[in-house]
Amino acid sequence: MHDNEILLSNLEKIHTTEMGINRIKRNLGLDTEDVIEWCRAKIQRPDCSIIKQGKNYYATIDDCIITVNSYSYTIITAHKVKRK
């Protein structure tokens, strides 16, 4: 199974902490109540690029990167892609 298939098959396990919710909202400028659902929706889009490096998955979509721990499925952070 490829990295993206593993993450997508475990979408229901994706979660984060209260601090994680606040960090994601701040980093992405989100005004949504359900940050976890927002992230899940982004990750399952067909144009989302998912790679696994070390212990984390990196899901890149719409100029943002969502970092998910590959063991616990905790969203660690999300931030905007820095353009050069």
N, CA, C and O atoms as a GROMACS GRO file, in nm:
protein
  336
    1MET      N    1   0.085  -0.118   0.000
    1MET     CA    2   0.000   0.000   0.000
    1MET      C    3   0.090   0.125   0.000
    1MET      O    4   0.187   0.131   0.075
    2HIS      N    5   0.057   0.223  -0.082
    2HIS     CA    6   0.134   0.346  -0.089
    2HIS      C    7   0.104   0.436   0.030
    2HIS      O    8   0.002   0.420   0.097
    3ASP      N    9   0.194   0.532   0.055
    3ASP     CA   10   0.179   0.623   0.169
    3ASP      C   11   0.045   0.694   0.169
    3ASP      O   12  -0.022   0.702   0.272
    4ASN      N   13   0.005   0.746   0.051
    4ASN     CA   14  -0.121   0.819   0.046
    4ASN      C   15  -0.240   0.728   0.074
    4ASN      O   16  -0.338   0.771   0.136
    5GLU      N   17  -0.233   0.601   0.030
    5GLU     CA   18  -0.342   0.507   0.055
    5GLU      C   19  -0.354   0.475   0.204
    5GLU      O   20  -0.464   0.462   0.257
    6ILE      N   21  -0.240   0.464   0.271
    6ILE     CA   22  -0.242   0.435   0.415
    6ILE      C   23  -0.306   0.551   0.491
    6ILE      O   24  -0.392   0.530   0.576
    7LEU      N   25  -0.264   0.674   0.460
    7LEU     CA   26  -0.322   0.790   0.528
    7LEU      C   27  -0.471   0.802   0.498
    7LEU      O   28  -0.551   0.826   0.588
    8LEU      N   29  -0.508   0.787   0.372
    8LEU     CA   30  -0.649   0.800   0.334
    8LEU      C   31  -0.736   0.692   0.396
    8LEU      O   32  -0.852   0.716   0.428
    9SER      N   33  -0.682   0.573   0.415
    9SER     CA   34  -0.761   0.466   0.475
    9SER      C   35  -0.777   0.483   0.626
    9SER      O   36  -0.854   0.411   0.690
   10ASN      N   37  -0.703   0.578   0.683
   10ASN     CA   38  -0.711   0.604   0.827
   10ASN      C   39  -0.759   0.745   0.858
   10ASN      O   40  -0.729   0.799   0.965
   11LEU      N   41  -0.834   0.806   0.766
   11LEU     CA   42  -0.881   0.944   0.784
   11LEU      C   43  -0.960   0.962   0.914
   11LEU      O   44  -0.951   1.066   0.978
   12GLU      N   45  -1.038   0.861   0.951
   12GLU     CA   46  -1.122   0.875   1.072
   12GLU      C   47  -1.038   0.882   1.198
   12GLU      O   48  -1.087   0.925   1.302
   13LYS      N   49  -0.911   0.840   1.192
   13LYS     CA   50  -0.822   0.845   1.309
   13LYS      C   51  -0.754   0.981   1.326
   13LYS      O   52  -0.696   1.009   1.430
   14ILE      N   53  -0.761   1.064   1.223
   14ILE     CA   54  -0.692   1.193   1.229
   14ILE      C   55  -0.755   1.281   1.336
   14ILE      O   56  -0.877   1.299   1.340
   15HIS      N   57  -0.670   1.336   1.420
   15HIS     CA   58  -0.714   1.423   1.529
   15HIS      C   59  -0.602   1.522   1.561
   15HIS      O   60  -0.495   1.516   1.500
   16THR      N   61  -0.627   1.611   1.655
   16THR     CA   62  -0.522   1.701   1.702
   16THR      C   63  -0.557   1.748   1.843
   16THR      O   64  -0.664   1.715   1.895
   17THR      N   65  -0.469   1.822   1.901
   17THR     CA   66  -0.489   1.876   2.036
   17THR      C   67  -0.552   2.014   2.027
   17THR      O   68  -0.563   2.071   1.919
   18GLU      N   69  -0.592   2.066   2.141
   18GLU     CA   70  -0.644   2.204   2.145
   18GLU      C   71  -0.537   2.303   2.100
   18GLU      O   72  -0.566   2.397   2.026
   19MET      N   73  -0.413   2.280   2.144
   19MET     CA   74  -0.303   2.367   2.099
   19MET      C   75  -0.283   2.354   1.949
   19MET      O   76  -0.255   2.453   1.881
   20GLY      N   77  -0.298   2.232   1.896
   20GLY     CA   78  -0.285   2.210   1.753
   20GLY      C   79  -0.390   2.285   1.675
   20GLY      O   80  -0.361   2.344   1.571
   21ILE      N   81  -0.513   2.283   1.724
   21ILE     CA   82  -0.623   2.355   1.658
   21ILE      C   83  -0.590   2.504   1.651
   21ILE      O   84  -0.605   2.566   1.546
   22ASN      N   85  -0.546   2.560   1.763
   22ASN     CA   86  -0.512   2.703   1.765
   22ASN      C   87  -0.396   2.735   1.673
   22ASN      O   88  -0.398   2.838   1.605
   23ARG      N   89  -0.294   2.648   1.669
   23ARG     CA   90  -0.177   2.670   1.584
   23ARG      C   91  -0.216   2.666   1.437
   23ARG      O   92  -0.172   2.750   1.358
   24ILE      N   93  -0.299   2.568   1.398
   24ILE     CA   94  -0.342   2.554   1.259
   24ILE      C   95  -0.425   2.675   1.217
   24ILE      O   96  -0.404   2.730   1.109
   25LYS      N   97  -0.519   2.716   1.302
   25LYS     CA   98  -0.601   2.834   1.271
   25LYS      C   99  -0.514   2.956   1.250
   25LYS      O  100  -0.533   3.032   1.155
   26ARG      N  101  -0.417   2.976   1.340
   26ARG     CA  102  -0.329   3.092   1.332
   26ARG      C  103  -0.241   3.086   1.206
   26ARG      O  104  -0.230   3.184   1.133
   27ASN      N  105  -0.178   2.970   1.182
   27ASN     CA  106  -0.085   2.958   1.069
   27ASN      C  107  -0.153   2.973   0.934
   27ASN      O  108  -0.094   3.027   0.840
   28LEU      N  109  -0.277   2.925   0.923
   28LEU     CA  110  -0.347   2.929   0.794
   28LEU      C  111  -0.450   3.041   0.785
   28LEU      O  112  -0.508   3.063   0.679
   29GLY      N  113  -0.472   3.111   0.895
   29GLY     CA  114  -0.572   3.218   0.896
   29GLY      C  115  -0.712   3.164   0.877
   29GLY      O  116  -0.794   3.225   0.809
   30LEU      N  117  -0.741   3.049   0.939
   30LEU     CA  118  -0.872   2.985   0.924
   30LEU      C  119  -0.975   3.045   1.018
   30LEU      O  120  -0.943   3.088   1.128
   31ASP      N  121  -1.099   3.048   0.971
   31ASP     CA  122  -1.210   3.095   1.052
   31ASP      C  123  -1.318   2.988   1.056
   31ASP      O  124  -1.437   3.015   1.041
   32THR      N  125  -1.273   2.864   1.077
   32THR     CA  126  -1.366   2.751   1.081
   32THR      C  127  -1.366   2.693   1.222
   32THR      O  128  -1.265   2.697   1.292
   33GLU      N  129  -1.478   2.640   1.263
   33GLU     CA  130  -1.488   2.579   1.396
   33GLU      C  131  -1.428   2.438   1.398
   33GLU      O  132  -1.366   2.399   1.497
   34ASP      N  133  -1.444   2.363   1.288
   34ASP     CA  134  -1.397   2.224   1.286
   34ASP      C  135  -1.271   2.212   1.201
   34ASP      O  136  -1.277   2.178   1.082
   35VAL      N  137  -1.159   2.240   1.262
   35VAL     CA  138  -1.030   2.236   1.193
   35VAL      C  139  -0.997   2.094   1.146
   35VAL      O  140  -0.941   2.076   1.039
   36ILE      N  141  -1.032   1.995   1.227
   36ILE     CA  142  -1.001   1.857   1.191
   36ILE      C  143  -1.075   1.816   1.064
   36ILE      O  144  -1.015   1.755   0.975
   37GLU      N  145  -1.204   1.849   1.055
   37GLU     CA  146  -1.280   1.817   0.933
   37GLU      C  147  -1.226   1.894   0.814
   37GLU      O  148  -1.221   1.840   0.703
   38TRP      N  149  -1.185   2.018   0.836
   38TRP     CA  150  -1.128   2.101   0.728
   38TRP      C  151  -1.003   2.031   0.674
   38TRP      O  152  -0.985   2.021   0.553
   39CYS      N  153  -0.916   1.985   0.764
   39CYS     CA  154  -0.794   1.916   0.723
   39CYS      C  155  -0.825   1.783   0.654
   39CYS      O  156  -0.765   1.752   0.551
   40ARG      N  157  -0.917   1.706   0.709
   40ARG     CA  158  -0.956   1.579   0.645
   40ARG      C  159  -1.007   1.601   0.503
   40ARG      O  160  -0.972   1.527   0.412
   41ALA      N  161  -1.089   1.704   0.485
   41ALA     CA  162  -1.145   1.734   0.352
   41ALA      C  163  -1.032   1.769   0.255
   41ALA      O  164  -1.035   1.727   0.140
   42LYS      N  165  -0.935   1.845   0.301
   42LYS     CA  166  -0.822   1.881   0.214
   42LYS      C  167  -0.739   1.757   0.178
   42LYS      O  168  -0.702   1.739   0.062
   43ILE      N  169  -0.712   1.673   0.278
   43ILE     CA  170  -0.628   1.555   0.257
   43ILE      C  171  -0.692   1.457   0.159
   43ILE      O  172  -0.620   1.392   0.082
   44GLN      N  173  -0.824   1.445   0.160
   44GLN     CA  174  -0.887   1.345   0.071
   44GLN      C  175  -0.916   1.397  -0.070
   44GLN      O  176  -0.965   1.322  -0.154
   45ARG      N  177  -0.885   1.523  -0.096
   45ARG     CA  178  -0.903   1.572  -0.233
   45ARG      C  179  -0.805   1.504  -0.328
   45ARG      O  180  -0.691   1.477  -0.290
   46PRO      N  181  -0.848   1.475  -0.450
   46PRO     CA  182  -0.761   1.404  -0.544
   46PRO      C  183  -0.635   1.481  -0.583
   46PRO      O  184  -0.536   1.421  -0.625
   47ASP      N  185  -0.637   1.614  -0.571
   47ASP     CA  186  -0.520   1.693  -0.608
   47ASP      C  187  -0.425   1.716  -0.490
   47ASP      O  188  -0.331   1.795  -0.501
   48CYS      N  189  -0.448   1.648  -0.379
   48CYS     CA  190  -0.360   1.658  -0.263
   48CYS      C  191  -0.241   1.564  -0.283
   48CYS      O  192  -0.257   1.447  -0.316
   49SER      N  193  -0.121   1.617  -0.263
   49SER     CA  194   0.001   1.538  -0.274
   49SER      C  195   0.043   1.494  -0.134
   49SER      O  196   0.066   1.578  -0.047
   50ILE      N  197   0.054   1.363  -0.113
   50ILE     CA  198   0.089   1.309   0.018
   50ILE      C  199   0.220   1.234   0.007
   50ILE      O  200   0.236   1.144  -0.075
   51ILE      N  201   0.316   1.272   0.093
   51ILE     CA  202   0.442   1.199   0.102
   51ILE      C  203   0.468   1.167   0.248
   51ILE      O  204   0.422   1.237   0.338
   52LYS      N  205   0.544   1.061   0.270
   52LYS     CA  206   0.584   1.026   0.406
   52LYS      C  207   0.735   1.043   0.415
   52LYS      O  208   0.810   0.988   0.335
   53GLN      N  209   0.777   1.121   0.514
   53GLN     CA  210   0.919   1.139   0.540
   53GLN      C  211   0.939   1.111   0.688
   53GLN      O  212   0.884   1.181   0.773
   54GLY      N  213   1.019   1.010   0.719
   54GLY     CA  214   1.040   0.974   0.858
   54GLY      C  215   0.911   0.932   0.923
   54GLY      O  216   0.841   0.844   0.874
   55LYS      N  217   0.878   0.997   1.035
   55LYS     CA  218   0.758   0.959   1.110
   55LYS      C  219   0.635   1.040   1.072
   55LYS      O  220   0.530   1.021   1.133
   56ASN      N  221   0.644   1.129   0.975
   56ASN     CA  222   0.532   1.216   0.941
   56ASN      C  223   0.487   1.203   0.797
   56ASN      O  224   0.564   1.173   0.706
   57TYR      N  225   0.357   1.228   0.779
   57TYR     CA  226   0.301   1.248   0.646
   57TYR      C  227   0.294   1.398   0.622
   57TYR      O  228   0.268   1.476   0.714
   58TYR      N  229   0.319   1.438   0.498
   58TYR     CA  230   0.307   1.578   0.458
   58TYR      C  231   0.208   1.584   0.343
   58TYR      O  232   0.234   1.534   0.234
   59ALA      N  233   0.094   1.646   0.369
   59ALA     CA  234  -0.011   1.660   0.268
   59ALA      C  235  -0.009   1.803   0.217
   59ALA      O  236  -0.034   1.897   0.292
   60THR      N  237   0.021   1.819   0.088
   60THR     CA  238   0.032   1.952   0.029
   60THR      C  239  -0.087   1.976  -0.064
   60THR      O  240  -0.113   1.898  -0.155
   61ILE      N  241  -0.158   2.085  -0.037
   61ILE     CA  242  -0.278   2.120  -0.115
   61ILE      C  243  -0.305   2.269  -0.099
   61ILE      O  244  -0.290   2.324   0.010
   62ASP      N  245  -0.344   2.335  -0.208
   62ASP     CA  246  -0.384   2.476  -0.204
   62ASP      C  247  -0.285   2.564  -0.129
   62ASP      O  248  -0.324   2.642  -0.042
   63ASP      N  249  -0.158   2.552  -0.160
   63ASP     CA  250  -0.053   2.634  -0.098
   63ASP      C  251  -0.042   2.616   0.053
   63ASP      O  252   0.003   2.707   0.122
   64CYS      N  253  -0.082   2.499   0.104
   64CYS     CA  254  -0.058   2.472   0.246
   64CYS      C  255  -0.009   2.328   0.261
   64CYS      O  256  -0.037   2.241   0.179
   65ILE      N  257   0.065   2.307   0.370
   65ILE     CA  258   0.116   2.175   0.403
   65ILE      C  259   0.061   2.135   0.540
   65ILE      O  260   0.076   2.208   0.638
   66ILE      N  261  -0.003   2.018   0.544
   66ILE     CA  262  -0.058   1.965   0.669
   66ILE      C  263   0.035   1.851   0.711
   66ILE      O  264   0.057   1.757   0.635
   67THR      N  265   0.088   1.860   0.833
   67THR     CA  266   0.180   1.759   0.885
   67THR      C  267   0.106   1.667   0.982
   67THR      O  268   0.048   1.713   1.080
   68VAL      N  269   0.108   1.536   0.952
   68VAL     CA  270   0.036   1.437   1.033
   68VAL      C  271   0.135   1.330   1.079
   68VAL      O  272   0.208   1.274   0.997
   69ASN      N  273   0.137   1.300   1.209
   69ASN     CA  274   0.221   1.194   1.261
   69ASN      C  275   0.170   1.060   1.207
   69ASN      O  276   0.051   1.032   1.212
   70SER      N  277   0.261   0.977   1.156
   70SER     CA  278   0.220   0.854   1.088
   70SER      C  279   0.184   0.741   1.185
   70SER      O  280   0.126   0.641   1.143
   71TYR      N  281   0.216   0.755   1.312
   71TYR     CA  282   0.183   0.651   1.409
   71TYR      C  283   0.052   0.681   1.482
   71TYR      O  284  -0.032   0.592   1.499
   72SER      N  285   0.036   0.807   1.524
   72SER     CA  286  -0.080   0.844   1.605
   72SER      C  287  -0.189   0.912   1.523
   72SER      O  288  -0.301   0.928   1.571
   73TYR      N  289  -0.158   0.952   1.400
   73TYR     CA  290  -0.250   1.027   1.313
   73TYR      C  291  -0.290   1.161   1.376
   73TYR      O  292  -0.401   1.209   1.354
   74THR      N  293  -0.200   1.219   1.453
   74THR     CA  294  -0.221   1.351   1.511
   74THR      C  295  -0.174   1.456   1.411
   74THR      O  296  -0.063   1.446   1.358
   75ILE      N  297  -0.258   1.556   1.385
   75ILE     CA  298  -0.215   1.668   1.302
   75ILE      C  299  -0.123   1.752   1.390
   75ILE      O  300  -0.166   1.809   1.490
   76ILE      N  301   0.002   1.758   1.352
   76ILE     CA  302   0.102   1.830   1.431
   76ILE      C  303   0.093   1.979   1.404
   76ILE      O  304   0.091   2.061   1.496
   77THR      N  305   0.088   2.014   1.276
   77THR     CA  306   0.079   2.154   1.238
   77THR      C  307   0.033   2.163   1.092
   77THR      O  308   0.023   2.063   1.022
   78ALA      N  309   0.007   2.283   1.051
   78ALA     CA  310  -0.021   2.313   0.910
   78ALA      C  311   0.028   2.454   0.887
   78ALA      O  312   0.013   2.541   0.972
   79HIS      N  313   0.086   2.475   0.772
   79HIS     CA  314   0.133   2.609   0.742
   79HIS      C  315   0.127   2.636   0.592
   79HIS      O  316   0.116   2.544   0.511
   80LYS      N  317   0.136   2.762   0.557
   80LYS     CA  318   0.134   2.800   0.417
   80LYS      C  319   0.268   2.770   0.354
   80LYS      O  320   0.372   2.781   0.419
   81VAL      N  321   0.266   2.732   0.227
   81VAL     CA  322   0.388   2.706   0.152
   81VAL      C  323   0.459   2.838   0.130
   81VAL      O  324   0.400   2.936   0.085
   82LYS      N  325   0.587   2.838   0.162
   82LYS     CA  326   0.667   2.960   0.141
   82LYS      C  327   0.710   2.964  -0.005
   82LYS      O  328   0.777   2.872  -0.053
   83ARG      N  329   0.672   3.069  -0.073
   83ARG     CA  330   0.710   3.085  -0.215
   83ARG      C  331   0.838   3.166  -0.224
   83ARG      O  332   0.859   3.262  -0.149
   84LYS      N  333   0.924   3.125  -0.316
   84LYS     CA  334   1.051   3.195  -0.334
   84LYS      C  335   1.039   3.307  -0.432
   84LYS      O  336   1.137   3.376  -0.459
   0.00000   0.00000   0.00000
